Amino acid sequence: MINFKKIIANKIAKATQIEEKELETYIETPKDKTNGDYSFPCFRLAKELKKAPPIIANEIKEKLGKEVEQEENIEKIDVAGGYLNFFINKEILAKEVLQEIENSEEYGKSEIGKGKNIIVEYSAPNIAKPFHIGHLRTTLIGNALYKTYKYLGYNTIGINHLGDYGTQFGKMIEGYKMWGSEYDLNDDPINKMMDIYVRINALCKEDEEVLERCRENFRLLEEGDKYCVELWNKFKDLSMIEFNKIYDILNVKFDSYNGEAFYSDKTANVIKTLEEKGKITESEGAKIVDLEYAGINTPCIIQKSNGSSIYATRDLAAIMYRAKTYDFDKCLYVVAYEQNLHFKQIFEVAKYLVDEKYANGLEHISFGMVSLPSGKMSTRLGNVVKIEDLINGTIEKAQEIVNEKNSELKNKEEVAKKVGIGAIIFNTLSTVNIKDQIFDWNTALNFQGETGPYIQYTYVRTKSVIEKAGGIIPKLEDIKMENLLDEYSLEILKLVYNFEDVLVQVTEKNEPSILAKYLIDLAKAYSSFYNENKIIVENKNIQDARVYLTFAVQKVLKQGASLLGIEMPEKM
């Protein structure tokens, strides 16, 4: 498609002798439509050109006068204060968008990431514990980023860095030794393992000797003790069966399940390398790296006083392994903001372990906590909200709504499942990463609000419109673009045109909420178009144009929702 921003940047570059690529990054889309389709803020050039922004804007406009008259892609330029506003040729926009819709099986897909390797680490539940609502955001944010990077041509590796190692498993082993005969782990294993964990954790608080036995169990596990390893494998296998049920329901995929345990035999190399570089010091028998020089007052513990590794050591071993194995350009960690300090520490220490390219490519995608209106949870106390319960509850409520709205609908159970899961995914991803979030069924399942069901409903409406028009998409060569120049059609065309740019923004900011908001904007724009423009009309030229635009909306809504992990029902 024609890159209007690039054309505008090229014109300004010729007038100012400033690099085109830099100028392109400054171009904005005005919120007020009277200010054109694209706007260039001239205050960006004030320092370099040593002039006031309004003067710069008028001088550029004057220089571009005749050239713009000969440029078919731009209708006119206006100045508003320090802004240079560009109005593009609407017929060319319509033609470009619809041609791309016709030519692309996967609209908005590109190869801009070709040759670049991106690791996305997400989900990472602890084995032998329930997959609870606290894992929802990492799982869904990571999955959306994984899909979007891949769609833009990046070689993307999704890693589920399982929490399958550490003192907690020493506790689990001790708990099983003490009470294992009371539990049949072949039936409802996660809840029973959680019960063991809650019991042993409570006992450890009361009895230091029991806690010491747990620590010893973990040391034995690290050394490969047969009993401890067999029991640990049992916990892991039972957990993965339950976790995979959730991943299948949420349409979440991974390329690797290498968790903490995978790196346990690689931590020695971390310690050796740091010692060789003189970065290890001892503190109360533990090995640490002092990070005060970097403004981090808490040292990074590399090895406990009893010789056991810590999860920071295993994360550092993972960085070394991933650099060598995947030659990554970026390694993204989708983990809650509670771990901000941890990532500051290991990213700093990693500078001594891997090349600068890899150290600079490490990025923590932090996010806020999620809870129900009743409040936060704790696995230690046993008051968790399991994702399985959340999913089942949402689907049940979706079933009630579907029954109420269309009791004659076929495949109601399948539709309710897609609506319920779509509601969970969209509710999770529509909030900016860093904000805390409360999951409320009444909000998430509102068909009129900024929700997953609203987007699904709009998609189903586009299907219905096309069916009423005969079920056949008109040929592009028969579409007369002048029938799509009203404000409601143009709003859709601009949004559809911007789809790939939105996906690029998602990867630049690692923020799936940008795509979620875009889909809401597109659904709202189609709703306005539908309400203001009658689609099934006697004039075939007008009907064909509006049906084709409906088809474009349908295609983009489905593709955008798919990148978030949401499936569209065909009827509702």
N, C-alpha and C positions, 0 to 999 in steps of 0.2 A: 504493500500500500504506500501511497504518497506520504512522506513524513513532513507534515506541515511545520512542525517545530524546527526541523532541520532547514527548511526553505527560509523561514523567518530569520533564524540565526545566521544563515549565509548572507542574507541581505544586510543585516545589522553589522556583520563582520566586515563587509566591503565598505560600509559607511564609517566605521570606527577604527579599522585596522586591529581589532581585538580578536583573539582566537575564537573560531566558530564553536568548537566543542564546549568551551567555557560559557559562551553566551547561551547555548542551548539549555544548559542546566538552570539558567535564571528565568526562563520563560514559564509563565503561569497561566492557569485557566481561570478567568475572572468569575467570581460568584454572581455578579450582576451581569446579566446577558447583554445589557445595553453597552457594556464596555468591550464588546467584541468576543471573538472565540479564543484568542490568545492575547496575553498582555506581557509587555516587557518592562520591568521596573528599572527605570534609568538611574535611580539612586545607587544601583550596583556599580555604575561607571563614574559616579561623581568624583571619587577620590582620584581615580586614574586620569580622568579628563579635566579635572580641576574646574568643573562648572556645576551650576545648579541643575538638578534633575529635569525641571521643566524646559530649561534651555537646551539640554542634551536631547530631550524628546523631540522638540521642534526642529532642531538641526538635522537629526536623523530622518525625520519625516520629509523635510525639504530635499535632502540628498537622494532619498528613495522615490521621490515623486514620479518621475518619468518611468523609472524601472518597474515600479509597481503597476503602473498603467499597462505595461506590456506583460505582466505576470498573470497568467490565467488563473492561478491557484488562489490569488489574493484579490478580494473585491475592493478593499480600501483600508487606509490607515487613519486613525484618529489619535489625538493627544488629549489626555485627561490628567492635568497636574504633571507629575513626574512619570506618568505611564504612557507607553506607546502601545496602542490597542490595534490589533489586526483582525480584520473580518475576512474569513476565507470564503471561497466560492462554494456555495451550498450544493449546487448540482454536481460538482466534481466530488464533494464529500459523499453524497448519496451514492454516486456511481462506484466510487472506490470501495465503500463499505459493503455494498451488496455484491459486488464482483468478488470480493474476498470471501464473503459468506458462501457464495456458490463454489468457489475454487478450493475451499479448505474443508477437509473432513474434520479436522480438529482446529477450529478457529482460535487464533491467538497463539498457537504453538510456534516456537521458534528455535533457532540454533545458537542463540547469543551466548549460551554457556558452553558451547562445544569445546572439548579439550580441558575443561576445568573439573576437578574432583571436589565434591562437597560431601562431607560427612554430617549427618544429622543424628544426634543421640537423643532419644526420647523414650518416654514411658518408664522404663527401669523400675518396675515394682520389686518389692522384697519378696523372695520366695517364702513359703510357709506362712504367709499373711494374706488377708483378703485384699483383692484388687478393689480399693475403695475410692470414694469420690475425689480424694486428694490426688489421685493419679490421672484424673480426667483431663486436666488442662495440658499437662506435659504430653500425654498420648495424642490428643487431638491437634494441638498446636504443631507438634513435631510432624505428625502425619500430613498436615496441610502444607507445611514447608517442604517436606520430602516430595510430595506430589508436584508442587509448583516449580521447584527447582528442576525436577526431571522434565516437566512440560516445556521448560525454556531451554532444554538441551544440555543441561549439566549432567555429568556422570555422578549420580547421587547415590550415596550408601546410607541406608537407614539402619541404625544400630540400637538394639535394645540392651543397654548395659545393666543387666539384671543385678539386683541386690542379693547376691547369692553367697556372700562371704562376710566374715566379721564376727565379733563377740556374740552377736545375737544368735548365731548358730551353735556356739558353745552352750548358750542358754537352752536352745531347743533340744540339743543332744542330752543335756542334763535332765531337762524336763521329761523327755521320753524315757530315759533310764529310770526315772522315779515313778512315772505314772503311765508308761506306754501300754501296759496290760489293760488299762481302763478304756482304751480307745481303739476302734476299728477304723483305720485310716482309709480303707477302701470305700467307705461310705461318708460323703460330705467331708472330704479330707481337709479343706482349707479352714473351715470353722473349727474343726477339732484341733488342728495344729495351732490355730490362733488361741484356743482355750488353753492349750499347754503353755504357750508363750506368756499369756497373761498371768497364769498361775506361777510360773517360774520367775517371772519378772517381779511379782509381788514378794515372793520368797527371798529373792536376792536383796531386796531393800531391807528385809528384816534380819538376814543372816549373811554376814560377810564371808563365812566359810563356803556357803553355797555359791556365792558370786565368784570366789576364787576357783572353785571346781569348774565353773562355766568357762572361765578364762583358760584354764588348763585344757579343757575339751577343744577349744579353738586352736590352741597351740598344737595339740595332737592332730587336729584336722589339717593344719598347715604342713605338718610333717608326714602326712599320708597314712595315719593310723587306719587300719582296715575297717574296724567297726565304725569309727566316726565318718569315714568317707562313704561307706555303704549307706549309712543312715542319712547323711547329707544328700546323696544322690536320690534316695527315696523321696525326701522332702521336695527336692527340685522337680523330679518327674511328675509327682502328683500336682504340684503347683502349676506347671506348664500346661497340663491338660485343662485346668480351670481357666488360666489366663487366655489360652488360645480360643476358648469359647467366646470370650469378651472381644478379642481382636477381630474375630470373624464377624460378629454382630456389627461392630463399628467400622468395618471395612479398612482395618489398619494392617499394614504389611511392614516387614523388616527384612533386611538382607543378612543381618548377623544378630545372634543372640549371645555373643561373647560378653559375659558379665564379669564381675569382680574376680571370681574364682579363676577365670581364664588367665588372668595376669599375675596370679599369686606366685608362680615360679619365675616371673620376670622382674620382680621387685629388687632382687639382689643386684641386678645391673644398674638400677636407679641409684641405689646406695653407693655402689662402687664408683660410678661416674661422678657423683657429687663429692665423694671423698677425694677422688683424684684431683678434682678442681678446687679442693679446699673449702667447700661450702658447708660441710657437716660440722656441727658442734654438739657437745653432749650437755644434757640438762636433766638432772635427777635420774640418770641412767638411760634416758631416752635420747635418740638421735634426732636433731632438729636442724632446720635451716633458718637462720635469723634473717628477717626481711625488713628490719627497721630502716635500712638504707632506702627502701622503696616506699616508705611511708606506711608500711603495714606493721602495726605494733605487735600483732600476735604471730609468733614463729610457726612455721609449717613443720609439724611432727612427721618424721619419716619412718621412725621405728620406735615402738613402745619399749619400755624398760625391760619387759620380759622377752624381748626378741621378736614379738609379733609385728607384722606389717599393719598399716592403718589404711583406710580407704584412700587417703591422699596419695600414698605410695603407689597404690594400684592404679589410680587415675594417671599418675605420672608415667607408670609403665605402659598404660594404654596409649598415651600420647606418643611415646617412642615407637610402639608397635604400629600405630596407625600411620605415622609419618613414613615409616619404612614400607608398610604394606600397601597403603593407598595413595601416597604422594599427594596428600590433600592440599587444596588451596584454602579451604575453610573447614574448620571442625566446629560445629555448632552444638552447644549443650543446652537443651531445653529443660531447665531445672528451676524450681521456685526460688524467689528472691531470698529465702531463708539461707540459701547456700552462697550468697554473694561473697562473703569473706573467703570461703573455701576456694572459689574459683579465682579470686584475686591472688591467693597464695600459690596455687598450683600453676597458674599462668606465668607468674613471676619465676618460680623455680624451673619451669619448663625451658626458660631461656638458656639454662646451663646444660640441657639434655638434648635439644634438637636444634636444627638450623633455624636461622632467623625467619625464613619463609614460613615455617610451620608454627613457630611461636607467635608470629604476627597474625596467623590465620585462626587462632583459638578465640572463640567468642561465646560468652554466656548469654543465652536468651532467657532472661529472668522473667518471671510472671508472678502475679498475685495469687493468693490462696482462694480456694473455692469451698463453699459451705452451703448447707441448707439454712432456711430461716431459723432453725433451732440452734445453730452455732457450729463451732469447730469440733474436730474429732481428735482422738488419740488412740493409736493401736495398743499402747501400753495399758491403757485402762479398759480397752475392749469396746469403747463406744464409737464404732465406725459406721459409716453409711456405705454399704457395698455398691459398686457400680452395677452389679447384676440386679440388685433390688431397685436401684434408680431407673434402670432401663425397663424392667418389667412394669414398674409403677407408671412410667411415662407412656408406655405402649397401651396399658389398660385405660389410662385417661384419654389417650388419642382415640381408642376404640369407642369410648362413650361419645366423644365429639363427632366422630365419623357416623356413628349410628343415628345421632340426633340430626345431623345435616343431610344425610342421604342414606336412609334405611334400606333402600333397594340396591345399593351399590354392590357389584360383584367383587369378590376377593377383598372383602372388608378387612380381614385379618392382615393381609399383605400390605394394604394401604395404611392401616393403622401402625404397622411396624415401621414403614418408611417415614411416616409423619412423626412418630414418637422419637425415632433415632435421629431424624433430621432436626427435630426440635432441640434435642440435647446437644448435637454437634454445633448447630448455629448459635444457640445460646452461649455455648462455651467460647466460640471463636469470634463472636461479634463484639466482645469487650476487648479494649486495648490490653495487650499482654500484661502490663505492669500493674493494672488495677485489680484489687480483690473483687471477688464475685460471689453473689448468692444465687443459687439455682432455685427458681420458683416456678412450679408447674403452671400456674395461672398465666404467668408472663410468657414462658417458653412456648406454650401451646395456643397462644392467641393468634387467630387467623387474620386479624386486622392490624396487628402491630408489626414491629420490625423484627420478624421472626422467621425461622425456617419454614413453618407451615404457610406463611404468607407468600414466600418465594415459590414454594411447591404449588400453591393454589394459582398463582399467576401463570406458572408453567402449564398447568392443566387447562387454564383458560385459553392459552395460545393454541393448545391442541384442539380444543372445542371450536374455536373460531375457524381454524383451517378445515376441520371436518364439515362445519356448516357451509363453507365455501366450496365444498365438493371434494375435499380431501387431497387435492392435487396442488403442488407448489407451482405457481406460474413460472414460465421461462424468463430468465433475466432479460433477454433481448426484447421481451415484450413490455418491460416495465418502463414507464415514462417518468423520469426523475422529477419533473415539475409537479407531479402529484404528491411529492414527499417534502415540500418546502414550507409547510405550515409549522408553527412553533412546536407542536407536540411530536410531530414526526422528526423534526430536526433534533430535538432533545434526545430522542432514542438513538438517532444516527451518530450523534457526538459520543454518547455513552458507549455504543457498540464499537466505534472507532477506537476508543481509549482502552479497550479491554487488555490488549497486550501490555500497554504502558502500566496499567494497574498491577498486572502480574509482576512486572519488573520492580515496581515499588514494593510489593510484598517481599521480594527477595532482597532488595536493597536495605529495607528496614526490618526484615524478618518478622513481619507483622501481618498475620492472616486476617486481622480485623479490617484491613484495608479492602480486601476482596469481599468480605461479608457486607461491608457498608456499600460497596459498589453494586452488589446484587440487589440490595434493598432499593438503591437509587434507580436501577434499571426497572425493577418491578413496579415501583411507584410511577416512573415515567410511562410505562406501558399502560398502567391503570388510567392515567390522565388521558393518554392517547385514545384508549378504548372508550372512555366516557365522552370525549369531545368529538371524536371522528367515527361516524358510523362506517363499519367495515363492509358489511354485506349490502351492496348498493346496486342500482340498475346500471350505472356507468362502469363497464368492465375494466377500463383503464385505471380508474380510481380504486376499484376493488382489488385488482391484481397487485397494485403498488402497496396497498395496505396489508394485504395477505402476505406479501413477500417480507414486508417489514416485521410482521408478526412472526414469521418463520425465523427471521434473524434473531429476534428476542428469545424465542424458544431455544435456539441453538446455543446462545451465549449463557442463558440461565442454566441450562443443563450442564454445560461444560464447566462453568464457574462453580456450581454446586458440587460437581464431581471432584474438583480439586480440593474442596473442603471436606470431602468424604460423604457427601449427602446424595442419596439416590432419589430420583423423581418418580412419583406415581404417575400412571397414564391417565387415571380418572380419580376424582375425589367426590 
